[in-house]
Amino acid sequence: MERPCIEYISACACCEVFGEFVKSLGEQYQGKVDVKIYKAGEDFEYIKKYGAVTKSMLVINESKAVTKLNKENIRKAFEEAIKS
């Protein structure tokens, strides 16, 4: 069985703060959740999976997108990824 994963796609500079938060949670959940952070304009691997993104989002286990980003929702996403 593959480990749960969280992918964060940052579409704008103002959402970089959430990218740092995702990175810090990834360190806390190290070994439990794989974390990948993409930056629009720099990384392009996510486009094949999710298409062009105009709004920052968090993707849980390659299936559920969270677009209402705040620290509480990001924490919940990590917990949801682990449970599934």
Secondary structure as the mmCIF struct_conf table of DSSP 4:
data_model
#
loop_
_struct_conf.conf_type_id
_struct_conf.id
_struct_conf.beg_label_comp_id
_struct_conf.beg_label_asym_id
_struct_conf.beg_label_seq_id
_struct_conf.end_label_comp_id
_struct_conf.end_label_asym_id
_struct_conf.end_label_seq_id
HELX_LH_PP_P HELX_LH_PP_P1 GLU A 2 PRO A 4
STRN STRN1 CYS A 5 SER A 10
BEND BEND1 CYS A 12 CYS A 12
HELX_RH_3T_P HELX_RH_3T_P1 ALA A 13 CYS A 15
HELX_RH_AL_P HELX_RH_AL_P1 GLU A 16 GLN A 28
TURN_TY1_P TURN_TY1_P1 TYR A 29 LYS A 32
STRN STRN2 ASP A 34 LYS A 39
STRN STRN3 ALA A 40 ALA A 40
TURN_TY1_P TURN_TY1_P2 GLY A 41 GLU A 42
STRN STRN4 ASP A 43 ASP A 43
HELX_RH_AL_P HELX_RH_AL_P2 GLU A 45 TYR A 50
BEND BEND2 THR A 54 LYS A 55
STRN STRN5 MET A 57 ILE A 60
TURN_TY1_P TURN_TY1_P3 ASN A 61 SER A 63
STRN STRN6 LYS A 64 VAL A 66
BEND BEND3 LYS A 68 LYS A 68
HELX_RH_AL_P HELX_RH_AL_P3 LYS A 71 LYS A 83
#
